[in-house]
């Protein structure tokens, strides 16, 4: 558990993962609004290449909109779809 709520954006070159943590110990991950016809996408985040579920890889525009909504609302209850898996 953490006493803080935080948000992180990682990736680049058109593919981003937006995730964070909340005081309840959950780690929400942004879910894309577009249809995914593949299972996973490889991204370089933090200097390490890894496969991420395609439904969690978003465009820069989606990542920025989610970050703005998160900031404006002060947390994850901001009208954006998150996965809590």
N, C-alpha and C positions, 0 to 999 in steps of 0.2 A: 504494500500500500504506500501511497505517497500523499503528502499534504497539499500537493500542488497539482494543478491541471496544466498540461503543456501540449504543444503541437509541434510536429517536425515534418518537414518536406524534404524528400531525398530523390535523387535521380538526375535526369538531364536529357538533352537531345530529344525532347518531345514526350518522354515518359517519366511520370513522377508517382511516388507513393507518399500519401499523406497519412500520418498516424500520430499517436500521442498517448497520454495516460490521464486518468481522472482519479479523484480521491477515493473512489470505490475500488481501485485496483484493476480497473478495466483498461484495455489497450485498443481503442477504436481505430479502425482503418477505413479510409474513404472508399466508397464503392462507386465505380464509374456508372454513368447513365447510359452509355452506349452499349450496343450488343457486342459480345465477345465471341468470336468464332474460333478462337484458339484458347488453349488451357493456360499457358504461361508465357511470360515475356522476360527476357534477361535484361537486367538493369545494373549499372554500376552505381552503387550507393556506398559512401564512406570508403571508397577505394577498393571495394570488393564486388565482383560480379556475382549475381545470384539470380535465380529464377523466382519471379513473383507471379501469383495468380493474376491473369489478365483482367479480372474484374476489379483488381486493386490498383491497376496502372492507369493513371489519368493524364489528360493533357495539361499543359501549363495553365490554360484558362480555367479548367476545373480545379486545379490545385490552388490557384490564386483566389478564386471565388470561395472555395471552402475555407481558406485561411482568413479571408475577410469576414465571412459569416461567423466563424469561430471567435475572432477578435471582437466583433460587434456584439455578439451574444455573451461573451465571457465564458464560453465553454462549448461542449459538444451538442447541447440542445439548441441547435441553430438552424434547423430546417434543411440540413444536409443529411444524405443517407450514409450511415456508418455501419460497418460490420463489427460485431463484438466477439467474433469467433476466437 
